[in-house]
Amino acid sequence: MKRNTQKGFTLIELMIVIAIVAILVALAVPAYQDYTVRAKVAECVNGGAPLKLAISEFRMTDGTNWPTASEAGVDGTAGTSTECGPWGYTAGTGVFTVTSTAGPGSIIARMTPTINASNGVDWACSNGGAATTAKYLPSTCRGT
């Protein structure tokens, strides 16, 4: 008599594989959600590049003053996407904020200009909002 050999997987083996997949999904989904929020926030921060250029050009042309909101082109609307809120601008300082609504609450990046040795403008990005939303900012804005 020829004995039939077992083919396929046992129920225990299938349950172990399903448990491993469930653990991997439980770890991957939150990381992926944070990643998508960070990508949208970075898009908003990068969308502020034309404003940085306008402010820098005005300062370098004028030599002493920062532009007003209308001279800088800040009209309260911003947006390269639906997740980007309006820019905030502090007249006379060149400082502006970029707001993203992609995550939990408003995520704000503050862009601060400084004059360098060659009379050019350097930009620094920092967290302009709540400490709980700082993890969604690009690393250059978190100081890391």
C-alpha positions as protocol buffer text, in pm:
chain_id: "A"
residue {
  index: 1
  type: MET
  ca { x: 0 y: 0 z: 0 }
}
residue {
  index: 2
  type: LYS
  ca { x: 117 y: 335 z: -95 }
}
residue {
  index: 3
  type: ARG
  ca { x: 68 y: 601 z: 166 }
}
residue {
  index: 4
  type: ASN
  ca { x: -66 y: 944 z: 62 }
}
residue {
  index: 5
  type: THR
  ca { x: 175 y: 1227 z: 142 }
}
residue {
  index: 6
  type: GLN
  ca { x: 46 y: 1546 z: 293 }
}
residue {
  index: 7
  type: LYS
  ca { x: 15 y: 1839 z: 56 }
}
residue {
  index: 8
  type: GLY
  ca { x: -58 y: 2198 z: 154 }
}
residue {
  index: 9
  type: PHE
  ca { x: -33 y: 2391 z: 480 }
}
residue {
  index: 10
  type: THR
  ca { x: -177 y: 2306 z: 817 }
}
residue {
  index: 11
  type: LEU
  ca { x: -415 y: 2538 z: 997 }
}
residue {
  index: 12
  type: ILE
  ca { x: -146 y: 2632 z: 1252 }
}
residue {
  index: 13
  type: GLU
  ca { x: 98 y: 2731 z: 979 }
}
residue {
  index: 14
  type: LEU
  ca { x: -164 y: 2951 z: 812 }
}
residue {
  index: 15
  type: MET
  ca { x: -256 y: 3117 z: 1142 }
}
residue {
  index: 16
  type: ILE
  ca { x: 110 y: 3196 z: 1214 }
}
residue {
  index: 17
  type: VAL
  ca { x: 151 y: 3358 z: 872 }
}
residue {
  index: 18
  type: ILE
  ca { x: -166 y: 3563 z: 920 }
}
residue {
  index: 19
  type: ALA
  ca { x: -44 y: 3678 z: 1264 }
}
residue {
  index: 20
  type: ILE
  ca { x: 291 y: 3788 z: 1119 }
}
residue {
  index: 21
  type: VAL
  ca { x: 119 y: 3980 z: 838 }
}
residue {
  index: 22
  type: ALA
  ca { x: -115 y: 4147 z: 1089 }
}
residue {
  index: 23
  type: ILE
  ca { x: 180 y: 4262 z: 1302 }
}
residue {
  index: 24
  type: LEU
  ca { x: 359 y: 4405 z: 997 }
}
residue {
  index: 25
  type: VAL
  ca { x: 46 y: 4592 z: 884 }
}
residue {
  index: 26
  type: ALA
  ca { x: -7 y: 4731 z: 1235 }
}
residue {
  index: 27
  type: LEU
  ca { x: 345 y: 4875 z: 1227 }
}
residue {
  index: 28
  type: ALA
  ca { x: 344 y: 4997 z: 867 }
}
residue {
  index: 29
  type: VAL
  ca { x: 11 y: 5181 z: 843 }
}
residue {
  index: 30
  type: PRO
  ca { x: 82 y: 5454 z: 1104 }
}
residue {
  index: 31
  type: ALA
  ca { x: 428 y: 5514 z: 958 }
}
residue {
  index: 32
  type: TYR
  ca { x: 280 y: 5545 z: 610 }
}
residue {
  index: 33
  type: GLN
  ca { x: 14 y: 5790 z: 730 }
}
residue {
  index: 34
  type: ASP
  ca { x: 280 y: 6010 z: 894 }
}
residue {
  index: 35
  type: TYR
  ca { x: 485 y: 5993 z: 576 }
}
residue {
  index: 36
  type: THR
  ca { x: 197 y: 6116 z: 359 }
}
residue {
  index: 37
  type: VAL
  ca { x: 129 y: 6408 z: 596 }
}
residue {
  index: 38
  type: ARG
  ca { x: 500 y: 6500 z: 595 }
}
residue {
  index: 39
  type: ALA
  ca { x: 505 y: 6494 z: 214 }
}
residue {
  index: 40
  type: LYS
  ca { x: 207 y: 6731 z: 195 }
}
residue {
  index: 41
  type: VAL
  ca { x: 362 y: 6968 z: 450 }
}
residue {
  index: 42
  type: ALA
  ca { x: 691 y: 6967 z: 258 }
}
residue {
  index: 43
  type: GLU
  ca { x: 496 y: 7057 z: -56 }
}
residue {
  index: 44
  type: CYS
  ca { x: 351 y: 7361 z: 122 }
}
residue {
  index: 45
  type: VAL
  ca { x: 694 y: 7467 z: 254 }
}
residue {
  index: 46
  type: ASN
  ca { x: 842 y: 7432 z: -94 }
}
residue {
  index: 47
  type: GLY
  ca { x: 548 y: 7632 z: -230 }
}
residue {
  index: 48
  type: GLY
  ca { x: 683 y: 7931 z: -36 }
}
residue {
  index: 49
  type: ALA
  ca { x: 992 y: 7949 z: -260 }
}
residue {
  index: 50
  type: PRO
  ca { x: 849 y: 8221 z: -489 }
}
residue {
  index: 51
  type: LEU
  ca { x: 772 y: 8433 z: -183 }
}
residue {
  index: 52
  type: LYS
  ca { x: 1126 y: 8386 z: -51 }
}
residue {
  index: 53
  type: LEU
  ca { x: 1258 y: 8494 z: -390 }
}
residue {
  index: 54
  type: ALA
  ca { x: 1035 y: 8804 z: -403 }
}
residue {
  index: 55
  type: ILE
  ca { x: 1134 y: 8911 z: -50 }
}
residue {
  index: 56
  type: SER
  ca { x: 1504 y: 8848 z: -117 }
}
residue {
  index: 57
  type: GLU
  ca { x: 1502 y: 9040 z: -445 }
}
residue {
  index: 58
  type: PHE
  ca { x: 1322 y: 9335 z: -287 }
}
residue {
  index: 59
  type: ARG
  ca { x: 1567 y: 9350 z: 3 }
}
residue {
  index: 60
  type: MET
  ca { x: 1871 y: 9320 z: -222 }
}
residue {
  index: 61
  type: THR
  ca { x: 1737 y: 9588 z: -458 }
}
residue {
  index: 62
  type: ASP
  ca { x: 1624 y: 9829 z: -185 }
}
residue {
  index: 63
  type: GLY
  ca { x: 1926 y: 9763 z: 33 }
}
residue {
  index: 64
  type: THR
  ca { x: 1777 y: 9851 z: 370 }
}
residue {
  index: 65
  type: ASN
  ca { x: 1405 y: 9773 z: 393 }
}
residue {
  index: 66
  type: TRP
  ca { x: 1193 y: 9462 z: 385 }
}
residue {
  index: 67
  type: PRO
  ca { x: 890 y: 9472 z: 157 }
}
residue {
  index: 68
  type: THR
  ca { x: 532 y: 9530 z: 265 }
}
residue {
  index: 69
  type: ALA
  ca { x: 283 y: 9250 z: 214 }
}
residue {
  index: 70
  type: SER
  ca { x: 166 y: 9389 z: -120 }
}
residue {
  index: 71
  type: GLU
  ca { x: 523 y: 9449 z: -240 }
}
residue {
  index: 72
  type: ALA
  ca { x: 616 y: 9093 z: -150 }
}
residue {
  index: 73
  type: GLY
  ca { x: 310 y: 8954 z: -327 }
}
residue {
  index: 74
  type: VAL
  ca { x: 143 y: 8816 z: -16 }
}
residue {
  index: 75
  type: ASP
  ca { x: -226 y: 8848 z: -86 }
}
residue {
  index: 76
  type: GLY
  ca { x: -356 y: 8605 z: 174 }
}
residue {
  index: 77
  type: THR
  ca { x: -382 y: 8321 z: -70 }
}
residue {
  index: 78
  type: ALA
  ca { x: -126 y: 8053 z: -112 }
}
residue {
  index: 79
  type: GLY
  ca { x: -125 y: 7722 z: -236 }
}
residue {
  index: 80
  type: THR
  ca { x: 23 y: 7470 z: -451 }
}
residue {
  index: 81
  type: SER
  ca { x: -240 y: 7227 z: -321 }
}
residue {
  index: 82
  type: THR
  ca { x: -559 y: 7210 z: -119 }
}
residue {
  index: 83
  type: GLU
  ca { x: -362 y: 7126 z: 198 }
}
residue {
  index: 84
  type: CYS
  ca { x: -183 y: 7464 z: 199 }
}
residue {
  index: 85
  type: GLY
  ca { x: -341 y: 7751 z: 387 }
}
residue {
  index: 86
  type: PRO
  ca { x: -277 y: 8122 z: 334 }
}
residue {
  index: 87
  type: TRP
  ca { x: 65 y: 8269 z: 398 }
}
residue {
  index: 88
  type: GLY
  ca { x: 113 y: 8493 z: 696 }
}
residue {
  index: 89
  type: TYR
  ca { x: 353 y: 8785 z: 658 }
}
residue {
  index: 90
  type: THR
  ca { x: 504 y: 9018 z: 915 }
}
residue {
  index: 91
  type: ALA
  ca { x: 562 y: 9348 z: 738 }
}
residue {
  index: 92
  type: GLY
  ca { x: 896 y: 9513 z: 796 }
}
residue {
  index: 93
  type: THR
  ca { x: 1072 y: 9193 z: 899 }
}
residue {
  index: 94
  type: GLY
  ca { x: 1049 y: 8967 z: 594 }
}
residue {
  index: 95
  type: VAL
  ca { x: 928 y: 8680 z: 816 }
}
residue {
  index: 96
  type: PHE
  ca { x: 643 y: 8473 z: 676 }
}
residue {
  index: 97
  type: THR
  ca { x: 464 y: 8157 z: 776 }
}
residue {
  index: 98
  type: VAL
  ca { x: 347 y: 7865 z: 569 }
}
residue {
  index: 99
  type: THR
  ca { x: 44 y: 7678 z: 703 }
}
residue {
  index: 100
  type: SER
  ca { x: -57 y: 7326 z: 613 }
}
residue {
  index: 101
  type: THR
  ca { x: -387 y: 7164 z: 703 }
}
residue {
  index: 102
  type: ALA
  ca { x: -276 y: 6816 z: 595 }
}
residue {
  index: 103
  type: GLY
  ca { x: -234 y: 6674 z: 944 }
}
residue {
  index: 104
  type: PRO
  ca { x: -396 y: 6699 z: 1282 }
}
residue {
  index: 105
  type: GLY
  ca { x: -450 y: 7071 z: 1329 }
}
residue {
  index: 106
  type: SER
  ca { x: -253 y: 7341 z: 1155 }
}
residue {
  index: 107
  type: ILE
  ca { x: 112 y: 7272 z: 1087 }
}
residue {
  index: 108
  type: ILE
  ca { x: 304 y: 7599 z: 1064 }
}
residue {
  index: 109
  type: ALA
  ca { x: 655 y: 7659 z: 935 }
}
residue {
  index: 110
  type: ARG
  ca { x: 811 y: 8001 z: 1002 }
}
residue {
  index: 111
  type: MET
  ca { x: 1056 y: 8128 z: 740 }
}
residue {
  index: 112
  type: THR
  ca { x: 1299 y: 8387 z: 877 }
}
residue {
  index: 113
  type: PRO
  ca { x: 1542 y: 8585 z: 659 }
}
residue {
  index: 114
  type: THR
  ca { x: 1885 y: 8704 z: 770 }
}
residue {
  index: 115
  type: ILE
  ca { x: 2137 y: 8919 z: 587 }
}
residue {
  index: 116
  type: ASN
  ca { x: 2468 y: 8742 z: 526 }
}
residue {
  index: 117
  type: ALA
  ca { x: 2817 y: 8892 z: 489 }
}
residue {
  index: 118
  type: SER
  ca { x: 2782 y: 8946 z: 113 }
}
residue {
  index: 119
  type: ASN
  ca { x: 2454 y: 9138 z: 165 }
}
residue {
  index: 120
  type: GLY
  ca { x: 2251 y: 8843 z: 40 }
}
residue {
  index: 121
  type: VAL
  ca { x: 1956 y: 8686 z: 216 }
}
residue {
  index: 122
  type: ASP
  ca { x: 1974 y: 8349 z: 392 }
}
residue {
  index: 123
  type: TRP
  ca { x: 1658 y: 8172 z: 506 }
}
residue {
  index: 124
  type: ALA
  ca { x: 1600 y: 7969 z: 820 }
}
residue {
  index: 125
  type: CYS
  ca { x: 1294 y: 7751 z: 875 }
}
residue {
  index: 126
  type: SER
  ca { x: 1155 y: 7682 z: 1222 }
}
residue {
  index: 127
  type: ASN
  ca { x: 844 y: 7544 z: 1387 }
}
residue {
  index: 128
  type: GLY
  ca { x: 584 y: 7816 z: 1409 }
}
residue {
  index: 129
  type: GLY
  ca { x: 308 y: 7606 z: 1562 }
}
residue {
  index: 130
  type: ALA
  ca { x: 239 y: 7353 z: 1831 }
}
residue {
  index: 131
  type: ALA
  ca { x: 511 y: 7120 z: 1953 }
}
residue {
  index: 132
  type: THR
  ca { x: 288 y: 6821 z: 1882 }
}
residue {
  index: 133
  type: THR
  ca { x: 287 y: 6892 z: 1510 }
}
residue {
  index: 134
  type: ALA
  ca { x: 664 y: 6947 z: 1477 }
}
residue {
  index: 135
  type: LYS
  ca { x: 720 y: 6586 z: 1369 }
}
residue {
  index: 136
  type: TYR
  ca { x: 539 y: 6659 z: 1042 }
}
residue {
  index: 137
  type: LEU
  ca { x: 772 y: 6945 z: 943 }
}
residue {
  index: 138
  type: PRO
  ca { x: 1071 y: 6888 z: 715 }
}
residue {
  index: 139
  type: SER
  ca { x: 1387 y: 6811 z: 912 }
}
residue {
  index: 140
  type: THR
  ca { x: 1534 y: 7154 z: 830 }
}
residue {
  index: 141
  type: CYS
  ca { x: 1241 y: 7316 z: 1011 }
}
residue {
  index: 142
  type: ARG
  ca { x: 1266 y: 7092 z: 1316 }
}
residue {
  index: 143
  type: GLY
  ca { x: 1631 y: 7176 z: 1378 }
}
residue {
  index: 144
  type: THR
  ca { x: 1743 y: 6816 z: 1325 }
}
